[in-house]
Amino acid sequence: MWLTGRLAPDHKTIADFRKDNGPAIQAACAQFVVLCREIGLFGSALVAIDGSKFKAVNTRDRNFTANKLRKRLEQVADHVVGYLRDLDTADRQEGEAAEARSGRLKEKIERLREQMRMLEAMEVRVAASPDGQVSVTDPDARSMATSGRGSGIVGYNVQSAVEAEHHLIVAHDVVMTGSDREQLAAMAAQAKDAMGVETLDALADRGYFSGEEILACEAMGVTSYVPKPLTSGAKANGRFGKQDFVYLPDQDVYRCPSGALLPRRMTTIEKGMTLHRYWDRASCQACALKALCTPSVERRVTRWEHEAVIDALQRRMDLTPDAMRLRRRLVEHPFGTIKAWMGSTHFQMKRLPNVKTEISLHVLAYNLKRVIAILGAKRLIAAIQN
Ligand code: SF4
């Protein structure tokens, strides 16, 4: 209102402005973060990174996967069988009413067959899609699981990095994958850049845990704090987990729970990662704890060539037990506020570039309101004018 001198453009003008000025809106959002940096609002080089799923303009019914299509085709086929049975019954009867009924049933069957043809055509599109799904209303929207059990949305995964001093959003992005596993380094790099710091501490939840991402962070001066997911099948089955094995770097061996030393015996490459395997069959054969350790001939321990990075992360996590509480305190408020502003439908625009503009506008508004609350409108206007 201040910027436009209390002009009151109608909603169409505003929508067109937003549609036609995507890059400028995103640049304004980034420029405001630069302004915040210049006026000294980023006290410490610490950010919390998080992702949240935002709904797209695409209902779940308009998103197709092979699984959903199979179930729907089965349902439609069942209905056709039911109607055909009814049609047989109607055909056996005589009179006008039976004839009318038979006509109605034929129409219904034809409509279902039409639906089947549509679903079969969709099956071909889904099979050709790189990630096995098609969204009809917004082709870039993706079906994603959310934290609620059994729930999911069709939408986008919005990433953000929030700084610790004034809880401003210093970096954000929108991605089309539900998983956060490959987002840590990219978000940390963006945050580091925006804050203009040489080194940065980044907190994230276990969904971001990835050895390669943590290594990439390390390489660019970002110290990450990410809890390790508890995925050990052995531990879940009541046997020793990998954390019960101690790596001795001087000897390049693992010391197992019974005190035996397991030397490195083999190296493999899996998904581009070099993995070393350690074991000692003779020790396992003679071990009194074997039942608590492995059902196999011997227990093998796998170590990634850069696992020292993960060991260092684990030590950091042990020394900073409050890191995850701080992370939650930083990230939950911005997403909650922005979602409340958006209402129950979240995004109004379609396609990834437009959705990126839309979220930039919200992030800009969020940061503006925060800075007005911190400095007051007059000081902020003065800072913009300088
Ligand atoms: S089974 Fe093997 S690896 Fe496991 S505790 Fe015994 S000696 Fe160690």
Boltz pocket constraint, residues with backbone or C-beta under 6 A from the ligand:
constraints:
  - pocket:
      binder: B
      contacts: [[A, 256], [A, 257], [A, 258], [A, 259], [A, 260], [A, 280], [A, 283], [A, 284], [A, 285], [A, 287], [A, 288], [A, 289], [A, 290], [A, 293], [A, 294], [A, 298], [A, 299]]
      max_distance: 6.0
